[in-house]
């Protein structure tokens, strides 16, 4: 019986030792996991910030492009208006010249 008690005591010590080792290993794993999670959380935050910045840049580029198109449309409209005005003036000049020629032909 005494020998069995000694063996049981030795087994209890081994179980306690294994339990301590297991607890230590779990603490190391938990610390490693927490560290990796913190690193990944930081990387996710950086990626989100970069994505937001890219979206802002894209929105600014779209606004700038729209402004440039509006300016080009305005310039085209002004050029068209100038051409139309010149054409009307040239037509009026031609009509006046034709009228003068008709009057001269009628007199002659």
Backbone bond lengths (Angstrom), bond angles and torsions (degrees), N, CA, C in turn:
res aa  C-N    CA-C-N  psi(-1)  N-CA   C-N-CA  omega(-1)  CA-C   N-CA-C  phi
1 X - - - 1.458 - - 1.525 109.16 -
2 X 1.319 114.95 -42.13 1.466 119.18 -178.56 1.530 110.27 -61.34
3 X 1.296 114.60 -40.68 1.462 118.91 179.38 1.523 110.79 -64.61
4 X 1.316 118.00 -39.69 1.472 121.84 177.62 1.527 110.46 -64.57
5 X 1.327 115.83 -36.96 1.474 118.93 178.53 1.530 110.02 -65.82
6 X 1.306 116.23 -40.32 1.466 119.98 178.30 1.525 110.53 -64.06
7 X 1.349 115.44 -42.74 1.462 119.34 178.38 1.532 110.27 -64.17
8 X 1.325 117.20 -41.19 1.466 121.36 178.98 1.516 109.87 -63.94
9 X 1.344 116.17 -41.37 1.465 119.39 177.93 1.516 111.27 -62.80
10 X 1.336 116.22 -40.73 1.465 120.95 177.62 1.524 111.09 -64.48
11 X 1.334 115.13 -40.18 1.477 119.02 178.06 1.527 110.56 -66.81
12 X 1.328 116.34 -40.11 1.472 119.20 177.84 1.524 110.71 -61.79
13 X 1.352 115.82 -39.68 1.467 118.99 177.46 1.526 110.93 -64.34
14 X 1.322 116.71 -40.96 1.468 120.92 178.78 1.530 110.44 -64.21
15 X 1.349 115.70 -42.64 1.477 119.55 178.98 1.522 109.73 -63.05
16 X 1.308 117.44 -42.07 1.468 121.02 179.07 1.521 110.14 -64.28
17 X 1.321 116.34 -41.22 1.460 120.51 179.42 1.523 110.94 -64.17
18 X 1.339 116.39 -44.80 1.461 120.59 178.28 1.533 110.26 -63.28
19 X 1.331 116.63 -40.34 1.468 120.14 177.86 1.516 111.14 -61.86
20 X 1.332 116.84 -41.17 1.469 120.53 178.51 1.524 110.66 -65.69
21 X 1.326 115.81 -44.62 1.468 119.64 177.84 1.527 110.87 -60.87
22 X 1.325 115.73 -41.04 1.461 119.91 179.05 1.528 110.53 -63.32
23 X 1.312 116.42 -44.54 1.469 120.06 179.58 1.525 110.44 -63.25
24 X 1.341 116.90 -40.73 1.469 120.25 178.24 1.533 110.74 -63.36
25 X 1.330 115.20 -44.10 1.471 119.38 179.36 1.521 110.83 -62.89
26 X 1.312 117.25 -39.48 1.475 120.43 179.04 1.530 110.81 -65.57
27 X 1.347 117.75 -37.47 1.466 120.55 177.61 1.538 110.28 -64.59
28 X 1.330 116.74 -41.77 1.463 120.66 178.96 1.527 110.07 -64.09
29 X 1.325 116.39 -44.60 1.462 120.08 178.54 1.527 111.34 -62.36
30 X 1.328 116.42 -42.81 1.471 120.79 -179.82 1.528 110.13 -62.82
31 X 1.332 116.66 -43.89 1.463 120.55 179.42 1.529 110.37 -63.11
32 X 1.326 116.72 -42.23 1.458 120.72 178.29 1.525 110.60 -63.37
33 X 1.316 115.98 -44.40 1.463 120.92 178.85 1.527 110.89 -61.61
34 X 1.333 116.50 -46.04 1.469 120.10 179.92 1.521 111.47 -62.15
35 X 1.328 116.30 -38.64 1.462 120.52 178.87 1.525 111.00 -64.87
36 X 1.331 115.87 -47.03 1.469 119.66 179.48 1.520 111.28 -64.66
37 X 1.314 117.48 -38.85 1.455 120.84 178.86 1.524 110.45 -63.26
38 X 1.335 116.83 -42.97 1.466 120.55 178.73 1.530 110.65 -62.67
39 X 1.332 116.51 -42.16 1.468 120.25 179.00 1.524 110.91 -63.43
40 X 1.327 116.65 -45.02 1.467 120.18 179.89 1.527 111.30 -66.53
41 X 1.311 116.68 -37.15 1.470 119.72 177.40 1.522 110.11 -62.02
42 X 1.335 116.17 -40.81 1.470 120.13 177.03 1.514 111.70 -63.90
43 X 1.327 116.82 -42.62 1.466 120.52 178.85 1.519 111.00 -64.23
44 X 1.316 116.90 -39.38 1.468 120.49 178.53 1.528 109.79 -63.26
45 X 1.325 116.72 -42.77 1.464 120.11 178.49 1.528 111.02 -61.82
46 X 1.336 116.64 -41.24 1.473 120.12 178.50 1.521 110.71 -63.97
47 X 1.328 116.73 -42.39 1.469 120.11 179.64 1.522 111.23 -64.96
48 X 1.320 116.18 -39.94 1.472 119.25 177.96 1.522 110.92 -63.39
49 X 1.323 116.30 -41.90 1.470 120.09 178.75 1.524 110.71 -64.36
50 X 1.333 116.65 -42.18 1.468 120.28 178.89 1.523 110.54 -64.20
51 X 1.314 116.44 -39.65 1.462 120.90 179.22 1.527 110.09 -64.36
52 X 1.330 116.38 -44.24 1.470 119.90 179.22 1.526 110.36 -62.51
53 X 1.320 116.84 -41.25 1.470 120.44 178.95 1.520 110.44 -63.63
54 X 1.325 116.80 -41.80 1.467 120.99 178.90 1.522 110.60 -63.85
55 X 1.320 116.45 -40.40 1.463 119.71 178.46 1.523 110.65 -65.72
56 X 1.336 116.96 -39.06 1.466 120.36 176.77 1.525 110.78 -63.58
57 X 1.333 115.89 -43.41 1.468 119.74 178.67 1.528 110.81 -61.69
58 X 1.328 116.07 -41.77 1.467 119.80 179.85 1.523 110.52 -64.80
59 X 1.326 116.83 -41.69 1.467 120.14 178.62 1.526 110.31 -63.71
60 X 1.326 116.99 -42.22 1.471 120.38 177.98 1.528 110.88 -63.13
61 X 1.330 116.52 -40.89 1.469 120.03 178.87 1.526 110.46 -64.14
62 X 1.344 117.02 -40.41 1.475 119.51 178.20 1.530 110.91 -64.46
63 X 1.338 116.47 -41.42 1.473 119.54 178.62 1.523 110.54 -63.49
64 X 1.335 115.91 -45.35 1.459 119.79 -179.67 1.530 110.67 -62.08
65 X 1.325 116.46 -42.37 1.460 120.63 178.79 1.533 110.51 -62.14
66 X 1.315 116.74 -42.80 1.468 120.60 178.72 1.533 110.52 -62.84
67 X 1.332 117.12 -39.82 1.468 120.18 178.05 1.528 110.95 -65.13
68 X 1.330 115.69 -41.39 1.469 119.41 178.98 1.521 111.00 -64.40
69 X 1.338 116.54 -40.43 1.469 119.42 177.95 1.523 110.86 -64.60
70 X 1.323 116.47 -40.84 1.465 119.73 178.89 1.531 110.41 -62.77
71 X 1.319 116.68 -40.98 1.465 120.61 178.23 1.525 110.74 -64.99
72 X 1.332 116.61 -42.34 1.467 119.77 177.96 1.527 110.70 -63.00
73 X 1.328 117.06 -41.85 1.480 119.64 177.66 1.522 110.73 -60.95
74 X 1.333 115.65 -41.78 1.462 119.98 179.87 1.527 110.38 -63.64
75 X 1.338 117.06 -42.36 1.459 120.72 179.26 1.533 110.92 -64.27
76 X 1.325 116.43 -41.95 1.464 120.44 178.73 1.529 109.75 -63.38
77 X 1.325 116.12 -42.71 1.473 119.99 -179.99 1.528 110.46 -63.90
78 X 1.326 116.95 -41.23 1.466 120.17 178.00 1.523 111.02 -64.78
79 X 1.335 116.39 -41.54 1.470 119.79 178.18 1.524 110.20 -63.68
80 X 1.327 116.30 -42.53 1.468 120.09 178.91 1.533 110.49 -62.47
81 X 1.317 115.90 -43.28 1.466 119.84 179.12 1.534 110.05 -62.31
82 X 1.349 116.70 -42.44 1.470 120.18 178.38 1.516 111.91 -62.76
83 X 1.348 116.34 -42.27 1.463 120.45 178.08 1.530 110.62 -63.12
84 X 1.331 115.79 -45.07 1.464 119.30 179.40 1.532 110.93 -60.16
85 X 1.329 116.05 -41.69 1.469 120.03 179.87 1.523 110.49 -64.26
86 X 1.353 117.08 -44.02 1.466 120.53 178.66 1.524 110.58 -62.98
87 X 1.324 116.87 -40.32 1.463 120.14 179.77 1.527 110.30 -64.47
88 X 1.310 117.07 -40.50 1.471 119.69 178.84 1.523 111.11 -65.37
89 X 1.347 115.50 -40.36 1.459 119.16 179.36 1.534 110.00 -65.96
90 X 1.345 116.73 -42.27 1.463 120.18 179.44 1.520 109.89 -64.08
91 X 1.322 117.29 -39.63 1.462 121.03 178.77 1.527 110.22 -64.32
92 X 1.310 116.44 -41.62 1.471 119.75 178.68 1.525 110.35 -64.20
93 X 1.346 116.19 -42.03 1.471 119.83 178.57 1.529 110.74 -62.03
94 X 1.354 116.03 -43.64 1.460 119.64 178.73 1.526 111.52 -63.22
95 X 1.320 115.93 -43.14 1.472 119.47 178.94 1.532 110.35 -61.79
96 X 1.331 116.35 -40.72 1.467 119.33 178.41 1.528 110.17 -64.36
97 X 1.344 117.04 -43.60 1.466 120.79 179.85 1.519 110.66 -63.82
98 X 1.354 117.41 -41.96 1.463 120.32 177.96 1.526 110.95 -63.65
99 X 1.322 114.89 -40.70 1.472 118.09 177.57 1.512 111.58 -62.01
100 X 1.324 116.48 -40.84 1.471 120.55 178.77 1.517 110.31 -65.37
101 X 1.349 117.91 -42.49 1.455 120.92 178.55 1.525 111.00 -63.02
102 X 1.314 117.02 -41.70 1.483 120.20 179.12 1.532 109.92 -62.33
103 X 1.319 114.05 -42.33 1.471 117.23 179.39 1.516 110.74 -63.66
104 X 1.330 117.16 -39.77 1.466 120.40 179.67 1.525 110.22 -68.40
105 X 1.339 116.72 -38.88 1.461 119.55 178.91 1.523 110.42 -67.79
106 X 1.292 115.45 -37.41 1.461 118.72 -179.91 1.539 109.60 -65.94
107 X 1.283 118.20 -38.95 1.457 122.56 179.03 1.536 110.56 -70.16
108 X 1.291 116.58 -30.85 1.461 119.04 -176.08 1.481 110.31 -84.83
